[in-house]
Amino acid sequence: MTVLSTRALNRATLARQLLLDRAGLPVLDAVGHLCGLQAQEPQEPFTGLWSRLRAFDPAALSDLLTGRDVVRTHLMRRTVHLVTAADVLTWRSRHDAMLRQRVLGVYRRELAGVDLDELAAAGRAVLADGEPRSMSQLARAVADRWPGPAPRALGEMLVAALVPMAQLPPRGLWRTRAGVRNLPLSSWLGREVDPPSADGSDPVGQALVRRYLAAYGPAATADLRAWSGLAGLPKAVAAVRDELVAFRDERGRELLDLPGAPRPDPGTPAPVRFLPAFDNAILGYDDRDRIIDREHRGLSVAGARMVLVDGRVAATWTVEDGTVLVTPLRGLSPAERAAVGEEGGALASFLSDGAGDRTRILDG
């Protein structure tokens, strides 16, 4: 079985994630290809798409949100993702059990004795008037019926697990600060989410395997589980296995992939790219060695924004007074510093509508 080096996996990830060459895709198609973007920090998807698309216009993403073509919702790993309306309607039921279990993992003691189906029905009844509500408003509305649990436990279970919700604009619009207002997906999108398969098959799980590999492969089943949060995908993998090709990584793990998916030559040059906080190019794997050194792995879950140099995390970045500040995690050569400065200046210009293009690389 062919062994793929860490560098080969890196170049494959960059190609699948639209980070090797900026793509000319429409924004909606890019969001779909990426299987959504991590979005608990509302402005971060704009940087993520700017780094991936040619001539990205942030207004296009805002228009998709207000036009209900993309939705902010809890989905993979119980985190807020920006996904296409078509995907959330198809995928949400497949994530229901995982979402319940993850919220219970935090609030099991507080929610002991609460019938979750009754709680879901009570939440839906409150929301039946069509008025969006914050999590705290929804929790207060049902708290009289369940006075024991902390309101946050009730609210989070309702919003993140029991009732498929959309976080409504203006939250998530370009350069807009707004609190979270929730409305059931069925009200916002005009129809209920697709129900689970009645015959016990898992067509959605099988589609998720294919879609994940298209955007993240080659990858191990543990990587698929880490990205989705779903533990019950082995049958889906087995069902599509004859469609896939297999490799091994340098640790001996089996990696699966779509046969025609891009696997660039490991020597392919990789441009500097600035990633937003919690980008799935890093978080979408159990084994992240292909893109970040193990000593820096903790940064990926701490909300640090990353800079890729030669395809790997080599620095973090922030913005201060319109200047992109870069903190290297290793020594950068003069050529690398120049490339980081150029891309950082372009990012500063994007973030400021052309008012500034300054990058400062900090020295340790």
For each residue, the residues with C-beta under 8 A, 3 or more apart:
1: 246 247 248 254
2: 247 248
3: 247 248 249 250
4: 8 9 12 218 247 248 249 250 255 263
5: 8 9 250 266
6: 9 10 249 250 289 290
7: 10 11 266 311
8: 4 5 11 12 263 266
9: 4 5 6 12 13 218 249 255 290
10: 6 7 13 14 266 270 290 291 311 312
11: 7 8 14 15 20 263 264 265 266 268 270 311
12: 4 8 9 15 16 217 218 261 262 263 264
13: 9 10 16 17 19 216 281 290 291
14: 10 11 17 19 20 264 270 273 281 308 311
15: 11 12 18 19 20 21 262 263 264
16: 12 13 214 215 216 217 261 262
17: 13 14 34 52 215 216 280 281
18: 15 21 22 23 25 30 33 34 52 53
19: 13 14 15 51 52 270 273 281 308
20: 11 14 15 264 268 270 271
21: 15 18
22: 18 51 52 53 54
23: 18 30 52 53 54
24: 53 54
25: 18 29 30 33 53
26: 29 30 60
27: 30 31 49 53 56 57 60 61 64
28: 31 32 64 69 70 84
29: 25 26 32 33
30: 18 23 25 26 27 33 34 49 52 53
31: 27 28 34 36 37 49 64 70 82 83 84
32: 28 29 35 84 86 87
33: 18 25 29 30 214 215
34: 17 18 30 31 37 52 215 280
35: 32 76 83 87 211 212 215 216 227 280
36: 31 39 75 76 81 82 83 84 87 280
37: 31 34 44 45 48 49 81 82 279 280
38: 44 45 79 80 81 82 278 279 280 283
39: 36 42 44 45 72 80 81 82 172
40: 79 80 278
41: 44 276 277 278 303
42: 39 45 72 171 172 176 178
43: 46 47 174 175
44: 37 38 39 41 47 48 276 277 278 279
45: 37 38 39 42 48 49 61 82 172 276
46: 43 49 50 58 61 174 276
47: 43 44 50 51 274 275 276 305 347 351
48: 37 44 45 51 52 275 276 279
49: 27 30 31 37 45 46 52 53 56 61
50: 46 47 53 56 58 347 350
51: 19 22 47 48 273 274 275 276 347
52: 17 18 19 22 23 30 34 48 49 56
53: 18 22 23 24 25 27 30 49 50 56
54: 22 23 24
55:
56: 27 49 50 52 53 60 350
57: 27 60
58: 46 50 61 62 174 175
59: 62 63 174
60: 26 27 56 57 63 64
61: 27 45 46 49 58 64 65 70 174
62: 58 59 65 66 169 173 174
63: 59 60 66 67
64: 27 28 31 60 61 67 69 70
65: 61 62 68 69 70 71 72 169 172 173
66: 62 63 169 173
67: 63 64
68: 65 71 85 188 189
69: 28 64 65 84 85
70: 28 31 61 64 65 82 83 84 85
71: 65 68 82 83 84 85 88 166 167 185 188 189
72: 39 42 65 80 81 82 166 167 171 172
73: 80 81 83 88 92 164 165 166 167 185
74: 78 79 80 81 99 159 160 161 165
75: 36 79 81 83 88 91 92 95
76: 35 36 79 81 95 227 228 229
77: 102 227 228 229 283
78: 74 98 99 102 103 160 161 229
79: 38 40 74 75 76 278
80: 38 39 40 72 73 74 167
81: 36 37 38 39 72 73 74 75 76
82: 31 36 37 38 39 45 70 71 72 172
83: 31 35 36 70 71 73 75 87 88 91
84: 28 31 32 36 69 70 71 87 88
85: 68 69 70 71 88 89 189
86: 32 89 90
87: 32 35 36 83 84 90 91
88: 71 73 75 83 84 85 91 92 164 185 189 193
89: 85 86 92 185 189 191 193 194
90: 86 87 193 194 204 207
91: 75 83 87 88 94 95 204 208
92: 73 75 88 89 95 96 164 185 193 194
93: 96 193 194 195 196 204
94: 91 196 202 204 205 208 230
95: 75 76 91 92 98 99 228 229 230
96: 92 93 99 100 161
97: 100 101 232
98: 78 95 101 102 228 229 230 231
99: 74 78 95 96 102 103 160 161
100: 96 97 103 104 116 157 161 162
101: 97 98 104 105
102: 77 78 98 99 105 106 160 161 229
103: 78 99 100 106 107 156 157 160 161
104: 100 101 107 108 111 157
105: 101 102 108
106: 102 103 153 156
107: 103 104 110 111 149 150 152 153 156 157
108: 104 105 111 112
109: 112
110: 107 148 149 150 153
111: 104 107 108 114 116 149 153 154 157
112: 108 109
113: 148
114: 111 118 119 146 149 154 157
115: 118 119
116: 100 111 119 120 157 162
117: 120 121
118: 114 115 121 122
119: 114 115 116 122 123 142 146 154 157 158 162
120: 116 117 123 124 158 162 163
121: 117 118 124 125
122: 118 119 125 126 142 145
123: 119 120 126 127 138 142 158 162 163
124: 120 121 127 128 163 184
125: 121 122 128
126: 122 123 129 133 138 141 142
127: 123 124 130 131 133 138 163 182 183 184 187
128: 124 125
129: 126
130: 127 183 187
131: 127
132: 168 181 182 183
133: 126 127 137 138 141 181 182 183
134: 137 138 179 180 181 182
135: 138 139 152 155 156 158 159 180 182
136: 139 140 151 152 155
137: 133 134 140 141
138: 123 126 127 133 134 135 141 142 155 158 159 182
139: 135 136 142 143 151 152 154 155 158
140: 136 137 143 151
141: 126 133 137 138
142: 119 122 123 126 138 139 145 146 154 158
143: 139 140 146 147 151 154
144: 147
145: 122 142
146: 114 119 142 143 149 154
147: 143 144
148: 110 113
149: 107 110 111 114 146 153 154
150: 107 110 153 154
151: 136 139 140 143 154 155
152: 107 135 136 139 155 156
153: 106 107 110 111 149 150 156 157
154: 111 114 119 139 142 143 146 149 150 151 157 158
155: 135 136 138 139 151 152 158 159
156: 103 106 107 135 152 153 159 160 161
157: 100 103 104 107 111 114 116 119 153 154 160 161 162
158: 119 120 123 135 138 139 142 154 155 161 162 163
159: 74 135 138 155 156 163 165 182
160: 74 78 99 102 103 156 157 165
161: 74 78 96 99 100 102 103 156 157 158
162: 100 116 119 120 123 157 158
163: 120 123 124 127 158 159 184
164: 73 88 92 184 185 186 193
165: 73 74 159 160 182 183 184 185
166: 71 72 73 182 183 184 185 188 189
167: 71 72 73 80 171 172 180 181 182
168: 132 171 181 182 183 188
169: 62 65 66 172 173 176 178
170: 173 176 178
171: 42 72 167 168 176 178 179 180 181
172: 39 42 45 65 72 82 167 169 176 178
173: 62 65 66 169 170 176 178
174: 43 46 58 59 61 62
175: 43 58
176: 42 169 170 171 172 173
177:
178: 42 169 170 171 172 173 181
179: 134 171
180: 134 135 167 171
181: 132 133 134 167 168 171 178
182: 127 132 133 134 135 138 159 165 166 167 168
183: 127 130 132 133 165 166 168 187 188
184: 124 127 163 164 165 166 187 188
185: 71 73 88 89 92 164 165 166 188 189 192 193
186: 164 189 190 191 192 193
187: 127 130 183 184 190
188: 68 71 166 168 183 184 185
189: 68 71 85 88 89 166 185 186
190: 186 187
191: 89 186
192: 185 186 195
193: 88 89 90 92 93 164 185 186
194: 89 90 92 93 204
195: 93 192 198
196: 93 94 204
197: 200 201 202 203 204
198: 195
199:
200: 197
201: 197
202: 94 197 205 206 235 236 239
203: 197 206 207
204: 90 91 93 94 194 196 197 207 208
205: 94 202 208 209 230 232 233 235 236
206: 202 203 209 210 236 239 240
207: 90 203 204 210 211
208: 91 94 204 205 211 212 224 228 230 233 236
209: 205 206 212 213 224 233 236 237 240
210: 206 207 213 214 240 243 258
211: 35 207 208 214 215
212: 35 208 209 215 216 217 219 224 227 228 284
213: 209 210 216 217 218 219 244 256 257 258 261
214: 16 33 210 211 217 258 261
215: 16 17 33 34 35 211 212 284
216: 13 16 17 35 212 213 219 223 227 280 284 285
217: 12 16 212 213 214 255 256 257 258 261
218: 4 9 12 213 247 255 256 257 261 263
219: 212 213 216 223 224 255 256 257 285
220: 223 224 249 253 254 255 256 286 287
221: 224 225 233 234 237 256
222: 225 226 253 286 287
223: 216 219 220 226 227 284 285 286 287
224: 208 209 212 219 220 221 227 228 233 237
225: 221 222 228 229 230 231 233 286
226: 222 223 229 283 284 285 286
227: 35 76 77 212 216 223 224 280 283 284 285
228: 76 77 95 98 208 212 224 225 233
229: 76 77 78 95 98 102 225 226
230: 94 95 98 205 208 225 233
231: 98 225
232: 97 205 235
233: 205 208 209 221 224 225 228 230 236 237
234: 221 237 238
235: 202 205 232 238 239
236: 202 205 206 208 209 233 239 240
237: 209 221 224 233 234 240 241 256
238: 234 235 241
239: 202 206 235 236
240: 206 209 210 236 237 243 244
241: 237 238 244 256
242:
243: 210 240 258 259
244: 213 240 241 256 257 258 259
245: 256 257 258 259
246: 1 254 255 256 257
247: 1 2 3 4 218 254 255 256 257
248: 1 2 3 4 252 253 254 255
249: 3 4 6 9 220 252 253 255 287
250: 3 4 5 6
251: 287
252: 248 249
253: 220 222 248 249 287
254: 1 220 246 247 248
255: 4 9 217 218 219 220 246 247 248 249
256: 213 217 218 219 220 221 237 241 244 245 246 247
257: 213 217 218 219 244 245 246 247 261 263
258: 210 213 214 217 243 244 245 261
259: 243 244 245
260:
261: 12 16 213 214 217 218 257 258
262: 12 15 16
263: 4 8 11 12 15 218 257
264: 11 12 14 15 20 268
265: 11 268
266: 5 7 8 10 11
267:
268: 11 20 264 265
269:
270: 10 11 14 19 20 273 308 310 311
271: 20 339 343
272: 307 308 309 336 339 340 342 343
273: 14 19 51 270 307 308 343
274: 47 51 305 306 307 308 317 324 343 344 347
275: 47 48 51 279 281 282 305 306 307 308
276: 41 44 45 46 47 48 51 279 305
277: 41 44 303 304 305
278: 38 40 41 44 79 283 300 301 303
279: 37 38 44 48 275 276 282 283 306
280: 17 34 35 36 37 38 216 227 283 284
281: 13 14 17 19 275 284 291
282: 275 279 285 288 291 292 300 306 313
283: 38 77 226 227 278 279 280 288 300 301
284: 212 215 216 223 226 227 280 281
285: 216 219 223 226 227 282 288 290 291
286: 220 222 223 225 226
287: 220 222 223 249 251 253 290
288: 282 283 285 291 292 297 300
289: 6 292 293 294
290: 6 9 10 13 285 287
291: 10 13 281 282 285 288 308 311 312 313
292: 282 288 289 296 297 299 300 306 312 313
293: 289 296 297 312 313 329
294: 289 297
295:
296: 292 293 299 300 313 329
297: 288 292 293 294 300 301
298: 301 302
299: 292 296 302 304 306 313 316
300: 278 282 283 288 292 296 297 304 306 313
301: 278 283 297 298
302: 298 299
303: 41 277 278
304: 277 299 300 316
305: 47 274 275 276 277 316 317 318
306: 274 275 279 282 292 299 300 313 315 316 317
307: 272 273 274 275 313 314 315 316 317 326 340 344
308: 14 19 270 272 273 274 275 291 311 312 313 314
309: 272 312 314 315 332 336 339 340
310: 270 314 336
311: 7 10 11 14 270 291 308
312: 10 291 292 293 308 309
313: 282 291 292 293 296 299 300 306 307 308 329
314: 307 308 309 310 328 329 330 332 336
315: 306 307 309 326 327 328 329 332 340 361
316: 299 304 305 306 307 326 327 329
317: 274 305 306 307 324 325 326 327 344
318: 305 324 325 327
319: 322 323 324 325 348 351
320: 323 325
321:
322: 319 348 351 352 355 356 358
323: 319 320 348 356 358 359 360
324: 274 317 318 319 344 345 347 348 351 358 359 360
325: 317 318 319 320 359 360 362
326: 307 315 316 317 340 344 359 360 361 362
327: 315 316 317 318 362 364
328: 314 315 331 332 361 362 363 364
329: 293 296 313 314 315 316
330: 314
331: 328
332: 309 314 315 328 336 337 340 361
333: 336 337
334: 337 338
335: 338 339
336: 272 309 310 314 332 333 339 340
337: 332 333 334 340 341 361
338: 334 335 341 342
339: 271 272 309 335 336 342 343
340: 272 307 309 315 326 332 336 337 343 344 359 361
341: 337 338 344 345 359 361
342: 272 338 339 345 346 359
343: 271 272 273 274 339 340 346 347
344: 274 307 317 324 326 340 341 347 348 359 361
345: 324 341 342 348 349 357 358 359
346: 342 343 349 350 357
347: 47 50 51 274 324 343 344 350 351 359
348: 319 322 323 324 344 345 351 352 356 357 358 359
349: 345 346 352 353 354 355 356 357
350: 50 56 346 347 353
351: 47 319 322 324 347 348
352: 322 348 349 355 356
353: 349 350
354: 349 357
355: 322 349 352
356: 322 323 348 349 352
357: 345 346 348 349 354
358: 322 323 324 345 348
359: 323 324 325 326 340 341 342 344 345 347 348
360: 323 324 325 326
361: 315 326 328 332 337 340 341 344
362: 325 326 327 328
363: 328
364: 327 328
